[in-house]
Amino acid sequence: MALGGGPLRTHLVSLAQSVENMQNVIIVIHLIIVVALVGVVLLQRSEGGGLGMGSGGGGAGGFMTGRGQANALTRATAILAGAFFLTSIILAVMATRGRVQRSIIDGAPTQSAPATPTGPSAPNAGGVLDQLRQMQAPSGAPQPPTPAAPAPQQ
């Protein structure tokens, strides 16, 4: 059944556009979270000092003590990491929502058993590479010859 140009088609097109717009918004949010997460991780004080904020002692320089800064940055890191994982999962679900699961076996051409012997004297007859060559070659084009197996010597 063709959809034509009726209201159903218009509704489906607008729905697809809104899903794409929503995905773009989530990608932008995801990137903002990534930048904030990198910044918060770089601000944390490491064992060697790192890029930690100011002097960690006493409270002479700022409104938060060293321990308060560490707790706030640790909490911010945990929240941003959780948001990062959540947006990653949402984007993965949205990316795979319209896909149909396919098997490589479903696309393989069905052929009857080859007429040539497939024993040790002809190991490449009807192999996977030959089937791939047949699938890739345009119809009517000559196939490249497969190398013949040497005749067994007695």
N, CA, C and O atoms as a DFTB+ gen file, in Angstrom:
616 C
 N C O
     1  1       0.844      -1.165       0.000
     2  2       0.000       0.000       0.000
     3  2       0.895       1.235       0.000
     4  3       1.751       1.387       0.872
     5  1       0.702       2.097      -0.957
     6  2       1.487       3.325      -1.052
     7  2       0.897       4.385      -0.137
     8  3      -0.320       4.476       0.027
     9  1       1.763       5.177       0.450
    10  2       1.296       6.212       1.366
    11  2       0.724       7.403       0.630
    12  3      -0.163       8.081       1.149
    13  1       1.210       7.671      -0.560
    14  2       0.705       8.814      -1.301
    15  2       1.144      10.115      -0.661
    16  3       2.164      10.170       0.026
    17  1       0.365      11.164      -0.891
    18  2       0.705      12.465      -0.347
    19  2      -0.242      12.900       0.748
    20  3      -0.365      14.096       1.011
    21  1      -0.911      11.968       1.390
    22  2      -1.930      12.284       2.377
    23  2      -1.373      12.716       3.713
    24  3      -0.163      12.870       3.872
    25  1      -2.262      12.911       4.677
    26  2      -1.836      13.386       5.995
    27  2      -0.974      12.376       6.751
    28  3      -0.161      12.767       7.587
    29  1      -1.140      11.084       6.469
    30  2      -0.329      10.079       7.157
    31  2       1.134      10.226       6.779
    32  3       2.011      10.148       7.638
    33  1       1.399      10.437       5.508
    34  2       2.780      10.628       5.060
    35  2       3.369      11.893       5.665
    36  3       4.524      11.893       6.090
    37  1       2.606      12.951       5.710
    38  2       3.074      14.202       6.296
    39  2       3.405      14.006       7.770
    40  3       4.408      14.520       8.266
    41  1       2.553      13.258       8.465
    42  2       2.779      12.997       9.885
    43  2       4.038      12.163      10.097
    44  3       4.813      12.441      11.012
    45  1       4.255      11.140       9.261
    46  2       5.439      10.293       9.384
    47  2       6.716      11.077       9.096
    48  3       7.730      10.877       9.763
    49  1       6.671      11.962       8.112
    50  2       7.850      12.765       7.788
    51  2       8.166      13.711       8.939
    52  3       9.329      13.867       9.312
    53  1       7.141      14.343       9.504
    54  2       7.391      15.264      10.614
    55  2       7.863      14.504      11.856
    56  3       8.669      15.025      12.627
    57  1       7.375      13.289      12.053
    58  2       7.825      12.470      13.176
    59  2       9.295      12.098      13.013
    60  3      10.060      12.151      13.976
    61  1       9.688      11.725      11.805
    62  2      11.097      11.385      11.550
    63  2      11.994      12.597      11.756
    64  3      13.101      12.464      12.278
    65  1      11.535      13.775      11.354
    66  2      12.328      14.983      11.544
    67  2      12.447      15.338      13.018
    68  3      13.502      15.791      13.463
    69  1      11.371      15.137      13.784
    70  2      11.437      15.450      15.211
    71  2      12.365      14.490      15.947
    72  3      13.057      14.892      16.883
    73  1      12.386      13.221      15.531
    74  2      13.310      12.261      16.150
    75  2      14.746      12.645      15.830
    76  3      15.624      12.561      16.689
    77  1      14.984      13.069      14.590
    78  2      16.338      13.492      14.213
    79  2      16.744      14.746      14.977
    80  3      17.892      14.867      15.404
    81  1      15.808      15.684      15.152
    82  2      16.104      16.892      15.921
    83  2      16.391      16.547      17.381
    84  3      17.293      17.122      17.991
    85  1      15.621      15.604      17.945
    86  2      15.844      15.199      19.325
    87  2      17.221      14.547      19.473
    88  3      17.911      14.759      20.470
    89  1      17.610      13.762      18.483
    90  2      18.927      13.133      18.522
    91  2      20.024      14.195      18.458
    92  3      21.041      14.069      19.140
    93  1      19.833      15.228      17.655
    94  2      20.827      16.301      17.585
    95  2      20.939      17.034      18.919
    96  3      22.041      17.388      19.338
    97  1      19.813      17.265      19.586
    98  2      19.833      17.935      20.883
    99  2      20.579      17.081      21.906
   100  3      21.364      17.605      22.696
   101  1      20.340      15.783      21.894
   102  2      21.018      14.892      22.847
   103  2      22.513      14.835      22.554
   104  3      23.317      14.742      23.482
   105  1      22.896      14.890      21.288
   106  2      24.323      14.907      20.947
   107  2      24.991      16.176      21.478
   108  3      26.111      16.120      21.987
   109  1      24.312      17.313      21.361
   110  2      24.875      18.563      21.876
   111  2      25.009      18.493      23.395
   112  3      26.037      18.887      23.944
   113  1      23.974      17.992      24.080
   114  2      24.038      17.821      25.537
   115  2      25.183      16.888      25.909
   116  3      25.915      17.150      26.864
   117  1      25.339      15.812      25.167
   118  2      26.401      14.833      25.404
   119  2      27.779      15.502      25.289
   120  3      28.655      15.266      26.120
   121  1      27.964      16.325      24.272
   122  2      29.250      16.999      24.091
   123  2      29.524      18.002      25.207
   124  3      30.664      18.135      25.651
   125  1      28.494      18.708      25.664
   126  2      28.663      19.637      26.787
   127  2      29.079      18.873      28.043
   128  3      29.951      19.317      28.790
   129  1      28.443      17.717      28.268
   130  2      28.794      16.885      29.428
   131  2      30.241      16.413      29.321
   132  3      30.961      16.395      30.320
   133  1      30.672      16.034      28.127
   134  2      32.047      15.554      27.933
   135  2      33.053      16.657      28.260
   136  3      34.042      16.413      28.951
   137  1      32.802      17.862      27.766
   138  2      33.724      18.973      28.025
   139  2      33.757      19.292      29.519
   140  3      34.829      19.521      30.078
   141  1      32.586      19.310      30.171
   142  2      32.523      19.588      31.608
   143  2      33.231      18.493      32.403
   144  3      33.921      18.783      33.381
   145  1      33.064      17.248      31.993
   146  2      33.703      16.131      32.693
   147  2      35.226      16.226      32.590
   148  3      35.933      15.998      33.571
   149  1      35.721      16.557      31.417
   150  2      37.172      16.720      31.253
   151  2      37.674      17.855      32.134
   152  3      38.711      17.720      32.783
   153  1      36.952      18.971      32.167
   154  2      37.355      20.100      32.997
   155  2      37.364      19.766      34.472
   156  3      38.301      20.125      35.186
   157  1      36.317      19.073      34.944
   158  2      36.237      18.726      36.368
   159  2      37.344      17.751      36.752
   160  3      37.922      17.863      37.834
   161  1      37.641      16.799      35.876
   162  2      38.701      15.842      36.181
   163  2      40.055      16.543      36.223
   164  3      40.894      16.213      37.062
   165  1      40.280      17.501      35.334
   166  2      41.554      18.215      35.338
   167  2      41.694      19.139      36.550
   168  3      42.816      19.424      36.969
   169  1      40.596      19.609      37.115
   170  2      40.662      20.487      38.280
   171  2      40.955      19.742      39.577
   172  3      41.395      20.346      40.555
   173  1      40.715      18.446      39.588
   174  2      40.908      17.688      40.823
   175  2      42.384      17.616      41.180
   176  3      43.254      17.550      40.312
   177  1      42.638      17.629      42.467
   178  2      44.006      17.557      42.959
   179  2      44.443      16.089      42.938
   180  3      43.769      15.212      43.480
   181  1      45.573      15.853      42.305
   182  2      46.108      14.494      42.272
   183  2      47.133      14.344      43.388
   184  3      47.323      15.259      44.189
   185  1      47.783      13.207      43.439
   186  2      48.799      12.965      44.461
   187  2      49.962      13.930      44.321
   188  3      50.553      14.343      45.319
   189  1      50.297      14.295      43.085
   190  2      51.428      15.183      42.859
   191  2      51.033      16.638      42.733
   192  3      51.893      17.465      42.428
   193  1      49.795      16.992      42.949
   194  2      49.358      18.375      42.842
   195  2      48.550      18.612      41.585
   196  3      47.452      19.163      41.669
   197  1      49.040      18.224      40.436
   198  2      48.320      18.344      39.173
   199  2      47.870      19.760      38.880
   200  3      48.617      20.709      39.122
   201  1      46.670      19.919      38.368
   202  2      46.096      21.219      38.074
   203  2      45.120      21.627      39.173
   204  3      44.185      22.387      38.918
   205  1      45.325      21.136      40.378
   206  2      44.423      21.423      41.490
   207  2      44.264      22.913      41.702
   208  3      45.144      23.696      41.344
   209  1      43.126      23.310      42.291
   210  2      42.800      24.723      42.426
   211  2      43.514      25.318      43.642
   212  3      43.293      24.882      44.771
   213  1      44.352      26.291      43.410
   214  2      44.932      27.108      44.462
   215  2      45.643      26.332      45.547
   216  3      46.071      25.196      45.346
   217  1      45.763      26.970      46.710
   218  2      46.406      26.311      47.838
   219  2      45.377      25.477      48.567
   220  3      44.304      25.970      48.916
   221  1      45.692      24.241      48.794
   222  2      44.731      23.341      49.420
   223  2      44.644      23.501      50.916
   224  3      43.762      22.898      51.526
   225  1      45.490      24.264      51.536
   226  2      45.492      24.328      52.989
   227  2      44.680      25.471      53.539
   228  3      44.262      26.371      52.811
   229  1      44.466      25.422      54.826
   230  2      43.947      26.492      55.640
   231  2      42.708      27.226      55.266
   232  3      41.949      27.403      56.220
   233  1      42.344      27.656      54.225
   234  2      41.195      28.485      53.986
   235  2      41.585      29.946      53.860
   236  3      40.720      30.821      53.894
   237  1      42.858      30.220      53.716
   238  2      43.308      31.605      53.611
   239  2      42.959      32.189      52.247
   240  3      42.733      33.393      52.129
   241  1      42.913      31.347      51.218
   242  2      42.739      31.892      49.886
   243  2      41.338      31.832      49.329
   244  3      41.047      32.590      48.404
   245  1      40.443      30.989      49.821
   246  2      39.141      30.850      49.200
   247  2      38.060      30.535      50.198
   248  3      38.311      30.419      51.398
   249  1      36.828      30.395      49.678
   250  2      35.706      30.132      50.572
   251  2      35.550      28.660      50.910
   252  3      34.826      28.321      51.847
   253  1      36.216      27.771      50.166
   254  2      36.109      26.343      50.443
   255  2      37.464      25.814      50.876
   256  3      38.502      26.228      50.359
   257  1      37.443      24.917      51.807
   258  2      38.692      24.280      52.223
   259  2      39.090      23.248      51.188
   260  3      38.332      22.951      50.264
   261  1      40.286      22.705      51.351
   262  2      40.762      21.678      50.433
   263  2      39.866      20.459      50.426
   264  3      39.617      19.879      49.369
   265  1      39.379      20.062      51.587
   266  2      38.500      18.898      51.678
   267  2      37.149      19.197      51.023
   268  3      36.582      18.338      50.348
   269  1      36.638      20.408      51.221
   270  2      35.359      20.790      50.602
   271  2      35.455      20.811      49.090
   272  3      34.531      20.389      48.394
   273  1      36.588      21.308      48.577
   274  2      36.793      21.305      47.136
   275  2      36.842      19.880      46.607
   276  3      36.238      19.581      45.577
   277  1      37.540      19.018      47.286
   278  2      37.658      17.622      46.848
   279  2      36.299      16.947      46.847
   280  3      35.971      16.216      45.912
   281  1      35.498      17.184      47.892
   282  2      34.173      16.570      47.941
   283  2      33.281      17.093      46.819
   284  3      32.574      16.312      46.183
   285  1      33.304      18.400      46.567
   286  2      32.473      18.977      45.507
   287  2      32.904      18.469      44.132
   288  3      32.062      18.136      43.298
   289  1      34.195      18.412      43.901
   290  2      34.675      17.946      42.595
   291  2      34.405      16.456      42.399
   292  3      34.094      16.017      41.291
   293  1      34.525      15.682      43.478
   294  2      34.231      14.252      43.378
   295  2      32.762      14.032      43.073
   296  3      32.407      13.192      42.245
   297  1      31.903      14.799      43.752
   298  2      30.465      14.680      43.516
   299  2      30.121      15.134      42.094
   300  3      29.313      14.492      41.423
   301  1      30.716      16.217      41.633
   302  2      30.462      16.696      40.269
   303  2      30.938      15.683      39.236
   304  3      30.284      15.478      38.213
   305  1      32.070      15.053      39.503
   306  2      32.575      14.029      38.589
   307  2      31.615      12.852      38.509
   308  3      31.342      12.345      37.421
   309  1      31.107      12.419      39.644
   310  2      30.174      11.289      39.660
   311  2      28.884      11.638      38.920
   312  3      28.367      10.818      38.161
   313  1      28.367      12.832      39.133
   314  2      27.127      13.235      38.455
   315  2      27.348      13.339      36.950
   316  3      26.533      12.853      36.166
   317  1      28.447      13.970      36.545
   318  2      28.733      14.103      35.115
   319  2      29.000      12.749      34.460
   320  3      28.607      12.528      33.314
   321  1      29.665      11.842      35.181
   322  2      29.907      10.504      34.627
   323  2      28.590       9.756      34.438
   324  3      28.393       9.085      33.425
   325  1      27.694       9.873      35.409
   326  2      26.376       9.238      35.270
   327  2      25.602       9.812      34.093
   328  3      24.970       9.069      33.342
   329  1      25.648      11.144      33.927
   330  2      24.965      11.776      32.792
   331  2      25.598      11.347      31.474
   332  3      24.897      11.159      30.479
   333  1      26.925      11.192      31.463
   334  2      27.619      10.734      30.259
   335  2      27.162       9.337      29.856
   336  3      26.870       9.084      28.687
   337  1      27.100       8.429      30.834
   338  2      26.654       7.066      30.525
   339  2      25.200       7.060      30.070
   340  3      24.843       6.320      29.153
   341  1      24.367       7.867      30.690
   342  2      22.950       7.912      30.329
   343  2      22.765       8.425      28.900
   344  3      22.013       7.835      28.124
   345  1      23.441       9.512      28.551
   346  2      23.303      10.023      27.181
   347  2      23.925       9.067      26.162
   348  3      23.446       8.975      25.031
   349  1      24.974       8.363      26.545
   350  2      25.565       7.371      25.630
   351  2      24.585       6.244      25.343
   352  3      24.441       5.822      24.195
   353  1      23.916       5.760      26.370
   354  2      22.944       4.678      26.184
   355  2      21.764       5.164      25.358
   356  3      21.291       4.444      24.479
   357  1      21.279       6.373      25.623
   358  2      20.152       6.917      24.858
   359  2      20.519       7.053      23.387
   360  3      19.726       6.696      22.517
   361  1      21.707       7.563      23.101
   362  2      22.138       7.708      21.714
   363  2      22.295       6.351      21.028
   364  3      21.966       6.215      19.850
   365  1      22.790       5.354      21.748
   366  2      22.940       4.017      21.158
   367  2      21.572       3.414      20.840
   368  3      21.397       2.795      19.790
   369  1      20.609       3.590      21.733
   370  2      19.264       3.059      21.491
   371  2      18.623       3.777      20.310
   372  3      17.995       3.142      19.463
   373  1      18.777       5.095      20.250
   374  2      18.192       5.848      19.140
   375  2      18.829       5.486      17.805
   376  3      18.150       5.487      16.778
   377  1      20.115       5.176      17.803
   378  2      20.803       4.829      16.556
   379  2      20.367       3.473      16.021
   380  3      20.343       3.267      14.807
   381  1      20.021       2.548      16.909
   382  2      19.653       1.205      16.458
   383  2      18.154       0.993      16.391
   384  3      17.710      -0.120      16.107
   385  1      17.367       2.010      16.641
   386  2      15.914       1.857      16.715
   387  2      15.301       1.444      15.381
   388  3      14.438       0.565      15.372
   389  1      15.697       2.024      14.273
   390  2      15.063       1.735      12.995
   391  2      15.729       0.642      12.185
   392  3      15.307       0.369      11.062
   393  1      16.738       0.023      12.714
   394  2      17.473      -0.988      11.954
   395  2      16.800      -2.345      12.056
   396  3      16.205      -2.699      13.073
   397  1      16.916      -3.086      10.974
   398  2      16.393      -4.445      10.932
   399  2      17.578      -5.387      11.060
   400  3      18.583      -5.236      10.364
   401  1      17.453      -6.355      11.950
   402  2      18.549      -7.291      12.145
   403  2      18.620      -8.224      10.942
   404  3      17.617      -8.802      10.525
   405  1      19.822      -8.358      10.395
   406  2      20.054      -9.197       9.232
   407  2      21.121     -10.218       9.530
   408  3      22.025      -9.979      10.331
   409  1      21.012     -11.331       8.895
   410  2      22.032     -12.357       9.017
   411  2      22.766     -12.460       7.691
   412  3      22.165     -12.297       6.629
   413  1      24.038     -12.725       7.748
   414  2      24.812     -12.880       6.518
   415  2      24.386     -14.142       5.769
   416  3      24.549     -14.234       4.553
   417  1      23.852     -15.093       6.486
   418  2      23.415     -16.343       5.854
   419  2      22.178     -16.102       4.998
   420  3      21.998     -16.777       3.984
   421  1      21.320     -15.155       5.381
   422  2      20.112     -14.881       4.614
   423  2      20.438     -14.337       3.233
   424  3      19.691     -14.581       2.286
   425  1      21.540     -13.605       3.097
   426  2      21.897     -13.010       1.819
   427  2      22.710     -13.919       0.924
   428  3      22.960     -13.560      -0.227
   429  1      23.133     -15.074       1.394
   430  2      23.956     -15.981       0.596
   431  2      23.104     -16.638      -0.483
   432  3      21.973     -17.050      -0.226
   433  1      23.649     -16.735      -1.686
   434  2      22.878     -17.388      -2.750
   435  2      22.762     -18.885      -2.482
   436  3      23.706     -19.531      -2.025
   437  1      21.595     -19.408      -2.775
   438  2      21.398     -20.856      -2.596
   439  2      21.801     -21.546      -3.889
   440  3      21.311     -21.205      -4.965
   441  1      22.690     -22.512      -3.778
   442  2      23.172     -23.252      -4.935
   443  2      23.094     -24.733      -4.616
   444  3      23.166     -25.158      -3.463
   445  1      22.944     -25.494      -5.680
   446  2      22.972     -26.943      -5.494
   447  2      24.424     -27.389      -5.339
   448  3      25.345     -26.593      -5.520
   449  1      24.618     -28.629      -5.012
   450  2      25.962     -29.164      -4.820
   451  2      26.746     -29.033      -6.125
   452  3      26.180     -29.251      -7.196
   453  1      28.010     -28.690      -6.066
   454  2      28.800     -28.533      -7.291
   455  2      28.992     -29.878      -7.996
   456  3      29.065     -30.932      -7.364
   457  1      29.070     -29.802      -9.322
   458  2      29.223     -31.016     -10.115
   459  2      30.656     -31.521     -10.090
   460  3      30.908     -32.696     -10.354
   461  1      31.605     -30.625      -9.770
   462  2      33.001     -31.050      -9.750
   463  2      33.318     -31.665      -8.395
   464  3      32.692     -31.317      -7.395
   465  1      34.267     -32.558      -8.355
   466  2      34.613     -33.158      -7.069
   467  2      35.252     -32.123      -6.140
   468  3      36.005     -31.255      -6.582
   469  1      34.939     -32.231      -4.850
   470  2      35.486     -31.281      -3.879
   471  2      36.452     -31.966      -2.931
   472  3      36.671     -31.494      -1.815
   473  1      37.008     -33.031      -3.351
   474  2      37.950     -33.753      -2.508
   475  2      39.311     -33.095      -2.535
   476  3      39.418     -31.917      -2.875
   477  1      40.356     -33.830      -2.182
   478  2      41.699     -33.259      -2.135
   479  2      42.212     -32.812      -3.498
   480  3      43.113     -31.976      -3.566
   481  1      41.657     -33.351      -4.596
   482  2      42.170     -32.976      -5.908
   483  2      41.700     -31.582      -6.324
   484  3      42.353     -30.962      -7.164
   485  1      40.591     -31.056      -5.773
   486  2      40.102     -29.722      -6.136
   487  2      39.655     -28.982      -4.871
   488  3      38.458     -28.898      -4.599
   489  1      40.601     -28.448      -4.100
   490  2      40.214     -27.843      -2.820
   491  2      39.481     -26.513      -2.949
   492  3      38.768     -26.128      -2.023
   493  1      39.631     -25.791      -4.070
   494  2      39.021     -24.474      -4.187
   495  2      37.705     -24.472      -4.952
   496  3      37.144     -23.401      -5.188
   497  1      37.206     -25.604      -5.336
   498  2      35.987     -25.644      -6.135
   499  2      34.791     -25.280      -5.267
   500  3      34.504     -25.954      -4.278
   501  1      34.098     -24.214      -5.643
   502  2      32.885     -23.818      -4.921
   503  2      33.159     -23.256      -3.539
   504  3      32.294     -23.355      -2.668
   505  1      34.330     -22.667      -3.298
   506  2      34.672     -22.134      -1.992
   507  2      34.007     -20.788      -1.735
   508  3      33.291     -20.259      -2.585
   509  1      34.251     -20.258      -0.573
   510  2      33.659     -18.992      -0.161
   511  2      34.140     -17.854      -1.053
   512  3      33.351     -16.982      -1.418
   513  1      35.418     -17.848      -1.407
   514  2      35.939     -16.773      -2.256
   515  2      35.308     -16.803      -3.647
   516  3      35.038     -15.751      -4.227
   517  1      35.075     -17.985      -4.179
   518  2      34.411     -18.088      -5.477
   519  2      32.992     -17.550      -5.400
   520  3      32.539     -16.863      -6.316
   521  1      32.293     -17.851      -4.326
   522  2      30.932     -17.336      -4.171
   523  2      30.937     -15.819      -4.045
   524  3      30.051     -15.159      -4.589
   525  1      31.912     -15.251      -3.344
   526  2      32.004     -13.798      -3.227
   527  2      32.312     -13.155      -4.572
   528  3      31.774     -12.094      -4.890
   529  1      33.171     -13.787      -5.361
   530  2      33.468     -13.258      -6.697
   531  2      32.218     -13.262      -7.559
   532  3      31.979     -12.314      -8.307
   533  1      31.415     -14.318      -7.463
   534  2      30.190     -14.389      -8.248
   535  2      29.205     -13.317      -7.811
   536  3      28.492     -12.754      -8.642
   537  1      29.156     -13.025      -6.505
   538  2      28.217     -12.013      -6.012
   539  2      28.654     -10.607      -6.416
   540  3      27.804      -9.750      -6.656
   541  1      29.973     -10.348      -6.499
   542  2      30.475      -9.012      -6.792
   543  2      30.545      -8.717      -8.280
   544  3      30.443      -7.559      -8.684
   545  1      30.715      -9.740      -9.101
   546  2      30.853      -9.535     -10.537
   547  2      29.503      -9.127     -11.119
   548  3      28.476      -9.702     -10.761
   549  1      29.498      -8.130     -12.024
   550  2      28.238      -7.756     -12.672
   551  2      27.726      -8.906     -13.521
   552  3      28.502      -9.714     -14.030
   553  1      26.419      -8.968     -13.667
   554  2      25.841     -10.091     -14.419
   555  2      26.302     -10.020     -15.871
   556  3      26.295      -8.952     -16.482
   557  1      26.691     -11.138     -16.404
   558  2      27.146     -11.240     -17.781
   559  2      28.631     -11.000     -17.951
   560  3      29.166     -11.250     -19.031
   561  1      29.314     -10.526     -16.927
   562  2      30.751     -10.280     -17.035
   563  2      31.499     -11.591     -16.868
   564  3      31.083     -12.447     -16.088
   565  1      32.586     -11.753     -17.584
   566  2      33.345     -13.003     -17.434
   567  2      34.007     -13.061     -16.055
   568  3      34.516     -12.057     -15.557
   569  1      33.991     -14.223     -15.462
   570  2      34.571     -14.454     -14.153
   571  2      36.067     -14.697     -14.296
   572  3      36.492     -15.350     -15.250
   573  1      36.874     -14.189     -13.371
   574  2      38.317     -14.522     -13.444
   575  2      38.495     -16.008     -13.122
   576  3      37.821     -16.555     -12.249
   577  1      39.402     -16.635     -13.835
   578  2      39.574     -18.076     -13.606
   579  2      40.176     -18.332     -12.241
   580  3      41.036     -17.591     -11.766
   581  1      39.704     -19.397     -11.625
   582  2      40.275     -19.807     -10.344
   583  2      41.480     -20.693     -10.619
   584  3      41.467     -21.466     -11.577
   585  1      42.513     -20.597      -9.805
   586  2      43.696     -21.416     -10.066
   587  2      43.363     -22.888      -9.903
   588  3      42.722     -23.302      -8.937
   589  1      43.813     -23.658     -10.868
   590  2      43.544     -25.103     -10.843
   591  2      44.551     -25.781      -9.921
   592  3      45.716     -25.392      -9.836
   593  1      44.067     -26.790      -9.246
   594  2      44.940     -27.546      -8.358
   595  2      45.827     -28.463      -9.197
   596  3      45.366     -29.034     -10.185
   597  1      47.079     -28.607      -8.817
   598  2      47.957     -29.486      -9.582
   599  2      47.481     -30.934      -9.460
   600  3      46.947     -31.356      -8.434
   601  1      47.695     -31.669     -10.535
   602  2      47.281     -33.081     -10.539
   603  2      48.189     -33.865      -9.606
   604  3      49.403     -33.659      -9.582
   605  1      47.592     -34.761      -8.843
   606  2      48.434     -35.560      -7.926
   607  2      49.357     -36.491      -8.722
   608  3      48.940     -37.128      -9.689
   609  1      50.599     -36.551      -8.295
   610  2      51.569     -37.407      -8.985
   611  2      51.633     -38.758      -8.289
   612  3      51.517     -38.871      -7.069
   613  1      51.821     -39.765      -9.112
   614  2      51.872     -41.123      -8.559
   615  2      53.206     -41.747      -8.756
   616  3      53.420     -42.889      -8.351
